Amino acid sequence: MGKKIQAAAELKIKLDRSDVKVINESKLLKLLGVNEVEKVLVHNLDEDEKYELFVDAVINLALDNAVNACSVT
């Protein structure tokens, strides 16, 4: 299993009971949208799966050029 979530016990229980998929380690592959970011394509490194996810915002904390080179398509 992945990394443990650090949160209050009540929040952990709610998370376990929800249908939320926790992705601990991923790589941003692509920003998707028309004139603004609507979705992202991410690679889940733990399971070697790709997911297209709807987002409200993207915050890029990476320092490598690979992520910074992404463009909205």
C-alpha positions in Angstrom: 0.0 0.0 0.0 1.1 3.6 -0.4 2.1 6.2 2.1 -0.1 6.7 5.1 -2.3 9.8 5.2 -1.4 12.1 8.1 -4.7 13.4 9.4 -7.1 13.3 12.4 -8.5 9.9 13.0 -12.1 11.0 12.0 -10.8 12.3 8.7 -8.9 9.1 8.0 -12.1 7.1 8.6 -14.1 9.3 6.3 -11.4 9.0 3.6 -11.4 5.2 4.0 -15.2 5.0 3.6 -15.2 7.4 0.5 -14.6 6.6 -3.1 -11.6 9.0 -3.2 -8.5 7.6 -5.0 -5.4 8.8 -3.2 -2.4 9.2 -5.6 0.8 9.6 -3.5 3.4 9.9 -6.2 2.6 11.2 -9.7 4.0 13.1 -12.6 2.2 15.8 -14.5 2.2 14.8 -18.2 -0.2 17.3 -19.8 -2.5 20.3 -19.1 -5.8 20.0 -21.0 -8.4 22.7 -21.8 -9.5 25.4 -24.1 -8.0 28.8 -23.1 -7.7 27.6 -19.5 -6.7 24.5 -17.7 -9.7 22.2 -17.3 -8.1 18.8 -16.8 -4.7 17.3 -16.3 -3.1 14.0 -17.4 -1.1 12.5 -14.6 1.0 9.3 -14.4 0.5 7.5 -11.1 4.0 6.3 -10.4 2.9 3.9 -7.7 0.6 1.9 -10.0 2.0 2.8 -13.4 -1.4 4.1 -14.5 -2.4 7.3 -16.3 -5.4 9.4 -15.2 -7.2 12.3 -16.8 -8.5 14.4 -13.9 -10.7 17.5 -13.7 -9.0 20.4 -11.8 -9.9 23.9 -10.6 -6.2 25.0 -10.4 -2.7 23.7 -10.9 0.2 24.6 -8.7 3.6 23.6 -10.1 6.2 23.1 -7.3 8.5 21.1 -9.5 11.9 22.6 -10.5 12.6 20.5 -13.5 11.9 21.7 -17.1 9.8 18.7 -18.1 6.8 19.8 -16.1 7.4 23.5 -17.0 7.3 22.7 -20.7 3.6 21.5 -20.5 1.1 23.6 -22.4 -2.6 23.7 -22.5 -4.0 21.7 -25.4 
